[in-house]
């Protein structure tokens, strides 16, 4: 499995598997893994990561997009 950076909106789609950092975990850098329910950042890129809501309801900025390899 490969990982893409989460700073480009083009790399992220609804249903993508991602690792996010939530606001209260920014200092520790703790990542939460899940699937994207909604993209919340409108701009094509963001230096700290595109903000998304996961299917579990958690909100955070994408650090990595997990790519399935064929």
LUMLUMMI-56056 format. One record per residue (C-alpha): x, y, z; residue in three letters; residue number from 1. Coordinates in steps of 0.25 Angstrom, whole numbers. Layout:
// LUMLUMMI-56056
<r east="X" north="Y" up="Z" res="ALA" n="NUM"/>
...
***
This chain:
// LUMLUMMI-56056
<r east="0" north="0" up="0" res="UNK" n="1"/>
<r east="5" north="14" up="-3" res="UNK" n="2"/>
<r east="2" north="27" up="3" res="UNK" n="3"/>
<r east="-1" north="41" up="-3" res="UNK" n="4"/>
<r east="0" north="54" up="4" res="UNK" n="5"/>
<r east="-13" north="60" up="8" res="UNK" n="6"/>
<r east="-10" north="74" up="4" res="UNK" n="7"/>
<r east="-16" north="73" up="-10" res="UNK" n="8"/>
<r east="-31" north="72" up="-11" res="UNK" n="9"/>
<r east="-30" north="65" up="-24" res="UNK" n="10"/>
<r east="-24" north="53" up="-17" res="UNK" n="11"/>
<r east="-36" north="51" up="-8" res="UNK" n="12"/>
<r east="-50" north="46" up="-11" res="UNK" n="13"/>
<r east="-62" north="42" up="-3" res="UNK" n="14"/>
<r east="-60" north="28" up="1" res="UNK" n="15"/>
<r east="-44" north="29" up="1" res="UNK" n="16"/>
<r east="-37" north="23" up="12" res="UNK" n="17"/>
<r east="-29" north="33" up="20" res="UNK" n="18"/>
<r east="-21" north="36" up="32" res="UNK" n="19"/>
<r east="-25" north="50" up="39" res="UNK" n="20"/>
<r east="-20" north="58" up="51" res="UNK" n="21"/>
<r east="-32" north="64" up="59" res="UNK" n="22"/>
<r east="-31" north="77" up="65" res="UNK" n="23"/>
<r east="-28" north="72" up="79" res="UNK" n="24"/>
<r east="-17" north="63" up="74" res="UNK" n="25"/>
<r east="-9" north="73" up="67" res="UNK" n="26"/>
<r east="2" north="74" up="77" res="UNK" n="27"/>
<r east="3" north="59" up="79" res="UNK" n="28"/>
<r east="1" north="56" up="64" res="UNK" n="29"/>
<r east="-8" north="44" up="67" res="UNK" n="30"/>
<r east="-14" north="39" up="54" res="UNK" n="31"/>
<r east="-28" north="34" up="52" res="UNK" n="32"/>
<r east="-31" north="25" up="41" res="UNK" n="33"/>
<r east="-44" north="24" up="34" res="UNK" n="34"/>
<r east="-52" north="27" up="21" res="UNK" n="35"/>
<r east="-56" north="40" up="16" res="UNK" n="36"/>
<r east="-71" north="44" up="17" res="UNK" n="37"/>
<r east="-70" north="59" up="13" res="UNK" n="38"/>
<r east="-59" north="68" up="8" res="UNK" n="39"/>
<r east="-59" north="81" up="16" res="UNK" n="40"/>
<r east="-48" north="89" up="10" res="UNK" n="41"/>
<r east="-52" north="96" up="-3" res="UNK" n="42"/>
<r east="-38" north="101" up="-8" res="UNK" n="43"/>
<r east="-30" north="91" up="-17" res="UNK" n="44"/>
<r east="-19" north="91" up="-7" res="UNK" n="45"/>
<r east="-16" north="94" up="7" res="UNK" n="46"/>
<r east="-2" north="94" up="14" res="UNK" n="47"/>
<r east="-7" north="86" up="27" res="UNK" n="48"/>
<r east="-16" north="77" up="19" res="UNK" n="49"/>
<r east="-30" north="76" up="14" res="UNK" n="50"/>
<r east="-41" north="76" up="25" res="UNK" n="51"/>
<r east="-50" north="65" up="24" res="UNK" n="52"/>
<r east="-61" north="58" up="32" res="UNK" n="53"/>
<r east="-60" north="43" up="33" res="UNK" n="54"/>
<r east="-72" north="33" up="33" res="UNK" n="55"/>
<r east="-70" north="32" up="48" res="UNK" n="56"/>
<r east="-73" north="47" up="49" res="UNK" n="57"/>
<r east="-59" north="51" up="53" res="UNK" n="58"/>
<r east="-53" north="63" up="47" res="UNK" n="59"/>
<r east="-39" north="66" up="44" res="UNK" n="60"/>
<r east="-28" north="70" up="33" res="UNK" n="61"/>
<r east="-23" north="58" up="24" res="UNK" n="62"/>
<r east="-8" north="55" up="26" res="UNK" n="63"/>
<r east="-8" north="43" up="17" res="UNK" n="64"/>
<r east="-17" north="36" up="7" res="UNK" n="65"/>
<r east="-16" north="21" up="7" res="UNK" n="66"/>
<r east="-15" north="15" up="-7" res="UNK" n="67"/>
<r east="-19" north="1" up="-10" res="UNK" n="68"/>
<r east="-9" north="-6" up="-19" res="UNK" n="69"/>
<r east="-14" north="-15" up="-30" res="UNK" n="70"/>
***
